[in-house]
Amino acid sequence: MSSAENPDIESVDAWQDADLGPVKAWIQFPGFRDSKFFAECLNRLVTGRDINVIVTASSETGVGKTTLAVALAMLLDQHGWTAEKAAVANAEEYDRLYDEVGPGSALILDEAEKAMDSRRGMSSSSVELSQTFATKRYRQVFSILTAPSKSWIDNRLGSDAADYWIQAQETERGRIKGEAICYRLRTNEHYEQEYVDRTETITWPNLDGLPEFERLDERKVALLEHDGDGSKYVTQSEMEDRVEEAEDNARTEERNKIIRCLDDEVDALSQEDIGNLSAIDLSSSRVGQIANGDT
């Protein structure tokens, strides 16, 4: 029966002006609404399960990973997505948000590679993010993580950490295309095999001028941009390296003070004797340099 025959059935055009809350996006973007990915998301929602999504790009940067992640969050969040439901390069914040948001919410962890120590795959940040993203699957939350590549996720979080992998595409000139290839990720535990099934190509809307997207973008810029003193963002490994360097410098300075004190005040000890002390362990020539201030 057509809408003309049944006055209770509104046309899609009429719905465009209706106040439908978060689900209005389903009407505005029928291509996404009709996708297999969206159908699986709804299935997870009504059956009380989470869904984890990895968003990567077909090139290194600049083809809209964050834009795609925000579009997905806006289309999926049953309460209306806001920039407060995104963590930027911060695994601990993402973990906190997961425990705070209501069922049917969509969370984003943007710049996941900066939230984890790339040089120490089993750092505390890596372990915490792995536990949250891969094992917290009980609150009906749509988790969206942007990362450099699927292999990066496999190496850091495990190949079975996500349900879908969505790869943003670029034009021939390397610009944002507004299209992404969607892959369903499955694991056969019995045969210990993993399957990557390409399901479809999805499109997403242009978010230019959208206040929530701009708020998230401002947070990213504030956190990750470089100023005259270098990057405002410091990875965990960089912080650990700086601490280790400061501790080494402090130990070296204390050792040098001891050497100078022994050389000046203990006549019975030669510079060779000082160098042979277990706490010093240096050649006599190096002890002489330190004692004379030639360091």
C-alpha positions, 0 to 999 in steps of 0.5 A: 500500500502506498503512502497516498493510500494510507495517510498514516504513512509519512513520506521520507521527505516529510521525515526530514523536518521531523524531530526524530532525535538521534535516529533522524540520521538513519532517514537522512542517509539511507545508504548507510541505513541499508548497509550490512554493517548497520544491520549488524550494529542494530543486531548487537544493540538489541541482543545486548552486545557491544561492537568494536570497530577499527577505522584505518586509512588507505594512505598514511594521513589526510583521508578522513579517519577521524571524520569517518569515526565521527560520522559513524558515532553520530549515526550509531549513538542512540543518545546523540553523539557529542565530542565528550564521548571521544578520547584523543590519544588517551587510553585511560580516558577511553577506559573511563568513558566506557564505564560512564556512558549509557548503553547504546552510546558510541565512543571514539578513541582517536589517534590510538597509536599515540595512546600506546607506547609504540616501542614497548608493545606490552607497556601498561597503556597497551595492556589497559587498552587491550583489556578495555577494547578487547574484553569489555563487551557487556555494556552495549557500547559502540567502540570506534578506534582510529589507527594507522593500519589493521596490522598495527592493531593486530600487533598491539591489541590482537587480531580478534580485538575488533568485529569490523575493520573500515578503511577510508579511501582516497581519490586519485589525488590523495584527497578525502573520498567519502567512501570506505571499504568495510570488512567483517572480522571473524575468528574460528577458535577451533581451527585457530584461523582468522577471516577477513571478509570484505562486505561492502563499500559505505559512504559517510556524510560531509561534516564540515561546519558540524559543531561537535566535529569541530570541537573534537578537531580543536581538541586534537590540534590543542593536544598534538600540534607542535609549538616552538618548544617541540610537541605538546604531546609526549608518549609514554616511552618518551617520558620514560626515556627522559626520566631514565636520562635524568636519573643517569645524569644524577648518578653520574654527577654523584659519582664524579663528586665522590671521585673528586672528594677521594682524589683531593682528601684520601692520599692513600688512594691513587687514581687507579685505586679509585677507578678500581672501586666497584662503585666507580669502575673506571680507568685511571685516565678517566678518573684523572679527567674527572678529578681535574674537571675535564668532563 
